[in-house]
Amino acid sequence: MSQPERLRILYVDDELVNTRLVEAVIQYVLKRPDQVVTANSGQQGLSALGSGHFDIVVSDQRMPDISGTEFLEHVRALQPDAVRVIVTGYTDDPDVRAAAESGLAEAVIAKPWRAAELYATLRAALGRRRGVSDP
């Protein structure tokens, strides 16, 4: 039996509870070997991008210092191969819709999210990027 692929995921959200929850769910509930790096501001997220390649970058849309779409623009410039995902409680936000339609965000996840569904969406977005139906 082969080892599951180890992904490197960056999750940026100004709500500390969300970043801790994502990390705990992926590593302890889903028992995935992925490395989850968290940041609680856009600035922390930009600093984290300098720590190496990420397979998936997830950003909350509404943060005090930068919007998720602005943050993902930086991600696209710095790490164009990373899958980009927005998490938002405001799916009707015109910037979120535009990001999804333009390909800036490869998935939009509505808050509140359920952990297994969040992870499945991340894996599906990665699979689409790689041209694989079941990553």
URWO-V870688 format. One record per run of one state. SS is the DSSP state (2 for helix, 1 for strand, 0 for the rest). FROM is the first residue (numbers start at 1). TO is the last residue. Records with the same first field share a line. If there is no record, write none. Layout:
SS = FROM-TO, FROM-TO
//
This chain:
0 = 1-7, 13-15, 30-34, 40-41, 50-55, 61-67, 79-82, 89-93, 103-106, 111-114, 131-135
1 = 8-12, 35-39, 56-60, 83-88, 107-110
2 = 16-29, 42-49, 68-78, 94-102, 115-130
//
